[in-house]
């Protein structure tokens, strides 16, 4: 019984990882093609559908950690996926004024390269039991540049969205109301920016630790 469940787990995770690999490959391809042919102003429109789909599908990774399908701690997975969903839906999808910003290009290219490598690594590992050493190195090394570029783009887009958030009043709940509760999306965005400052150096340090551990293990093998 345990063997059957383990086999199904590997099949499911293999399919999951390769589907998201192809989704992110689409994002990368459309972003680079559009950037070259039409300019950064049109990149979001070109990648919107695969970006929304693949990034939203990553919610399943929180579930994977909760039920023990993968060993990644939810404490590391949740903030990373949560911040990406916030930028994807709470900023870019919610405020079209940001979609022509040049940081959209650096954001989706940083995200897509990272995820193409990550999902191909785990997809190969689940399918064959291991991944080539060069792919392992890419998995645990490219973030050294791509993580800072992605985070800088995220923070820049959130900051650039603040005037539009404040002016539109979108997602705000004003008093009086039947719940006797108020919510201001503008101040929530400021809180998110405040969390980015201490949170991302911590995450970067965690990833450096994972890199050291993974590469040291590969050398011993």
BELSULQUI-V80664 format. One record per residue. PSI is psi in radians with two decimals (* if undefined). OMEGA is omega in radians with two decimals (999 if undefined). BURIAL is 1 if it has 16 or more other ideal C-beta (glycine too) atoms within 10 Angstrom, else 0. Layout:
# BELSULQUI-V80664
psi->PSI omega->OMEGA burial->BURIAL
psi->PSI omega->OMEGA burial->BURIAL
This chain:
# BELSULQUI-V80664
psi->-0.77 omega->-3.14 burial->0
psi->-0.65 omega->3.13 burial->0
psi->-0.67 omega->3.12 burial->0
psi->-0.78 omega->3.13 burial->0
psi->-0.68 omega->3.11 burial->0
psi->-0.71 omega->3.11 burial->0
psi->-0.74 omega->3.12 burial->0
psi->-0.66 omega->3.10 burial->0
psi->-0.82 omega->-3.14 burial->0
psi->-0.70 omega->3.13 burial->0
psi->-0.83 omega->-3.13 burial->0
psi->-0.85 omega->-3.10 burial->0
psi->-0.57 omega->3.07 burial->1
psi->-0.86 omega->3.13 burial->1
psi->-0.80 omega->-3.13 burial->0
psi->-0.88 omega->-3.08 burial->1
psi->-0.69 omega->-3.11 burial->1
psi->-0.55 omega->3.05 burial->1
psi->-0.80 omega->3.14 burial->0
psi->-0.51 omega->3.02 burial->1
psi->-0.86 omega->-3.12 burial->1
psi->-0.59 omega->3.08 burial->0
psi->-0.81 omega->3.14 burial->1
psi->-0.52 omega->3.07 burial->1
psi->-0.68 omega->3.07 burial->1
psi->-0.80 omega->3.13 burial->1
psi->-0.84 omega->-3.12 burial->1
psi->-0.83 omega->-3.10 burial->1
psi->-0.86 omega->-3.12 burial->0
psi->-0.62 omega->3.14 burial->1
psi->-0.86 omega->-3.11 burial->1
psi->-0.76 omega->3.14 burial->1
psi->-0.82 omega->-3.12 burial->0
psi->-0.69 omega->3.12 burial->1
psi->-0.69 omega->-3.12 burial->1
psi->-0.71 omega->-3.01 burial->0
psi->-0.62 omega->-2.99 burial->0
psi->-0.27 omega->-3.12 burial->0
psi->2.87 omega->-3.04 burial->0
psi->-0.38 omega->-3.11 burial->1
psi->-0.38 omega->-3.05 burial->0
psi->0.07 omega->-3.07 burial->1
psi->-0.78 omega->-3.09 burial->1
psi->-0.80 omega->-3.13 burial->1
psi->-0.59 omega->-3.11 burial->0
psi->-0.55 omega->-3.03 burial->1
psi->-0.03 omega->-2.97 burial->1
psi->-0.92 omega->-3.04 burial->1
psi->-0.93 omega->3.12 burial->0
psi->-0.54 omega->3.12 burial->1
psi->-0.86 omega->-3.14 burial->1
psi->-0.73 omega->-3.09 burial->1
psi->-0.90 omega->-3.05 burial->0
psi->-0.68 omega->3.14 burial->1
psi->-0.63 omega->3.11 burial->1
psi->-0.61 omega->3.12 burial->0
psi->-0.41 omega->-3.13 burial->0
psi->-0.23 omega->3.05 burial->1
psi->-0.55 omega->3.13 burial->0
psi->-0.44 omega->-3.12 burial->0
psi->-0.49 omega->3.03 burial->1
psi->-0.77 omega->3.08 burial->1
psi->-0.72 omega->3.13 burial->0
psi->-0.74 omega->3.14 burial->1
psi->-0.66 omega->-3.11 burial->1
psi->-0.68 omega->-3.08 burial->0
psi->0.00 omega->3.06 burial->0
psi->0.28 omega->3.09 burial->0
psi->-0.54 omega->3.09 burial->0
psi->2.84 omega->-3.10 burial->1
psi->-0.12 omega->-3.13 burial->0
psi->2.26 omega->-3.14 burial->0
psi->2.41 omega->3.13 burial->0
psi->-0.54 omega->-3.14 burial->0
psi->-0.43 omega->3.08 burial->0
psi->-0.61 omega->-3.08 burial->0
psi->-0.76 omega->-3.04 burial->1
psi->-0.90 omega->-3.12 burial->0
psi->-0.59 omega->-3.13 burial->0
psi->-0.81 omega->3.12 burial->1
psi->-0.69 omega->3.13 burial->1
psi->-0.75 omega->-3.14 burial->0
psi->-0.65 omega->3.13 burial->1
psi->-0.73 omega->3.11 burial->1
psi->-0.64 omega->3.11 burial->0
psi->-0.80 omega->3.14 burial->1
psi->-0.72 omega->-3.09 burial->1
psi->-0.90 omega->-3.06 burial->1
psi->-0.74 omega->-3.04 burial->0
psi->-0.32 omega->3.14 burial->1
psi->-1.17 omega->-3.02 burial->1
psi->-0.81 omega->-3.13 burial->1
psi->-0.63 omega->-3.05 burial->0
psi->-0.48 omega->-3.07 burial->1
psi->1.57 omega->-3.09 burial->1
psi->-0.37 omega->-3.13 burial->0
psi->-0.41 omega->-3.09 burial->0
psi->-0.22 omega->-2.95 burial->1
psi->-0.37 omega->3.13 burial->1
psi->0.07 omega->-3.12 burial->0
psi->2.49 omega->-3.12 burial->1
psi->-0.46 omega->3.14 burial->0
psi->-0.32 omega->3.06 burial->1
psi->-0.69 omega->-3.13 burial->1
psi->-0.84 omega->3.14 burial->1
psi->-0.57 omega->3.12 burial->1
psi->-0.98 omega->-3.03 burial->1
psi->-0.54 omega->3.09 burial->1
psi->-0.73 omega->3.09 burial->1
psi->-0.82 omega->3.13 burial->1
psi->-0.82 omega->-3.02 burial->1
psi->-0.72 omega->3.10 burial->1
psi->-0.77 omega->3.11 burial->1
psi->-0.81 omega->-3.05 burial->1
psi->-0.56 omega->3.05 burial->1
psi->-0.79 omega->3.13 burial->1
psi->-0.80 omega->-3.07 burial->1
psi->-0.83 omega->-3.09 burial->1
psi->-0.56 omega->3.07 burial->1
psi->-0.61 omega->3.09 burial->1
psi->-0.92 omega->-3.11 burial->1
psi->-0.58 omega->3.08 burial->1
psi->-0.73 omega->3.10 burial->1
psi->-0.74 omega->-3.12 burial->1
psi->-0.72 omega->3.13 burial->1
psi->-0.64 omega->-3.08 burial->1
psi->-0.66 omega->-3.00 burial->1
psi->-0.06 omega->3.11 burial->0
psi->-0.28 omega->3.10 burial->0
psi->2.92 omega->3.12 burial->0
psi->2.67 omega->3.12 burial->1
psi->2.62 omega->-3.09 burial->0
psi->-0.60 omega->3.14 burial->0
psi->-0.60 omega->3.12 burial->0
psi->-0.65 omega->3.06 burial->0
psi->-0.75 omega->3.13 burial->1
psi->-0.76 omega->3.10 burial->0
psi->-0.74 omega->-3.13 burial->1
psi->-0.69 omega->-3.05 burial->1
psi->0.24 omega->3.14 burial->1
psi->-0.61 omega->-3.06 burial->0
psi->-0.39 omega->3.13 burial->1
psi->-0.37 omega->-3.13 burial->1
psi->-0.58 omega->3.08 burial->0
psi->-0.70 omega->-3.02 burial->0
psi->-0.56 omega->3.11 burial->1
psi->-0.87 omega->3.09 burial->1
psi->-0.69 omega->-3.14 burial->0
psi->-0.66 omega->3.10 burial->1
psi->-0.79 omega->-3.13 burial->1
psi->-0.72 omega->3.10 burial->1
psi->-0.71 omega->3.11 burial->0
psi->-0.75 omega->3.12 burial->1
psi->-0.89 omega->-3.12 burial->1
psi->-0.74 omega->3.14 burial->1
psi->-0.68 omega->3.14 burial->1
psi->-0.70 omega->3.09 burial->1
psi->-0.79 omega->3.14 burial->1
psi->-0.74 omega->-3.14 burial->0
psi->-0.44 omega->-3.13 burial->0
psi->-0.31 omega->-3.03 burial->1
psi->-0.80 omega->3.12 burial->0
psi->-0.66 omega->3.13 burial->0
psi->-0.65 omega->3.09 burial->1
psi->-0.79 omega->-3.10 burial->1
psi->-0.75 omega->-3.10 burial->0
psi->-0.69 omega->-3.05 burial->0
psi->-0.56 omega->-3.07 burial->0
psi->0.24 omega->-3.11 burial->0
psi->2.45 omega->3.11 burial->0
psi->0.22 omega->3.12 burial->0
psi->2.56 omega->3.08 burial->0
psi->1.99 omega->-3.06 burial->0
psi->2.66 omega->3.03 burial->0
psi->2.65 omega->-0.06 burial->0
psi->2.69 omega->3.04 burial->0
psi->2.94 omega->-3.03 burial->0
psi->-0.33 omega->3.13 burial->0
psi->-0.16 omega->-3.11 burial->0
psi->0.81 omega->-3.05 burial->0
psi->2.46 omega->3.11 burial->0
psi->2.65 omega->3.13 burial->0
psi->2.30 omega->3.14 burial->0
psi->2.01 omega->-3.08 burial->0
psi->-0.50 omega->3.12 burial->1
psi->-0.84 omega->-3.13 burial->1
psi->-0.52 omega->3.05 burial->0
psi->-0.68 omega->3.10 burial->0
psi->-0.66 omega->3.08 burial->1
psi->-0.67 omega->3.09 burial->0
psi->-0.76 omega->3.12 burial->0
psi->-0.78 omega->3.10 burial->1
psi->-0.67 omega->3.11 burial->0
psi->-0.58 omega->3.12 burial->0
psi->-0.59 omega->-3.14 burial->0
psi->-0.64 omega->-3.03 burial->1
psi->-0.96 omega->3.11 burial->0
psi->-0.45 omega->-3.01 burial->0
psi->-0.71 omega->-3.03 burial->0
psi->-0.62 omega->2.98 burial->1
psi->-0.63 omega->3.10 burial->0
psi->-0.78 omega->3.14 burial->0
psi->-0.67 omega->3.11 burial->1
psi->-0.71 omega->3.09 burial->0
psi->-0.69 omega->3.09 burial->0
psi->-0.75 omega->-3.13 burial->0
psi->-0.61 omega->3.06 burial->1
psi->-0.70 omega->3.09 burial->0
psi->-0.73 omega->3.10 burial->0
psi->-0.67 omega->3.12 burial->0
psi->-0.85 omega->-3.13 burial->1
psi->-0.75 omega->-3.12 burial->0
psi->-0.81 omega->-3.09 burial->0
psi->-0.77 omega->-3.11 burial->0
psi->-0.59 omega->3.08 burial->0
psi->-0.72 omega->3.13 burial->0
psi->-0.71 omega->-3.12 burial->0
psi->-0.58 omega->3.13 burial->0
psi->-0.66 omega->3.14 burial->0
psi->-0.56 omega->-3.12 burial->0
psi->* omega->999 burial->0
